[in-house]
Amino acid sequence: MGSLISVPEEQQPSHRKKRQRSPEVDDDDDDAANNAPKKQRVEEPRSSNYDDLICDLACAHDRMQKQYIIKEKEYYWLRARTAHLEETAEEHEALMNKFEELDELSDRMFVAIECLKVLLKKTK
């Protein structure tokens, strides 16, 4: 059977020793800590927030414009690929209506983004 061996205190790992305050620390000097300047929350100027919003709007505008161009190319590519197929008048009209809806929707989104940019600049 094994017996417990006690290790002398000098040989115990340092993380097991209790930390003790150094004798030169004076507990009565708490006023110095209370009078120390406190960190204040620094608020960003409103203009930088508006600049960020305008930048985000511009990025959204660019992304939407790129997506619109991609969709437009896809539409024309599909039209070119299916040109040899016979198309009924109803199918043709349905395709044209979808394209017009896409065009109107993108125009409305562009106008909305431009209006938001103007409003943000005015409230700045």
Protein Blocks (a to p, Z undefined) as FASTA:
>chain_A
ZZdddddfklpcfklpccdddfklcfklmmmmmmpccdddddddfklmmmmmmmmmmmmm
mmmmmmmmmmmmmmmmmmmmmmmpccdfklmmmmmmmmmmmmmmmmmmmmmmmmmmmmmm
mmZZ
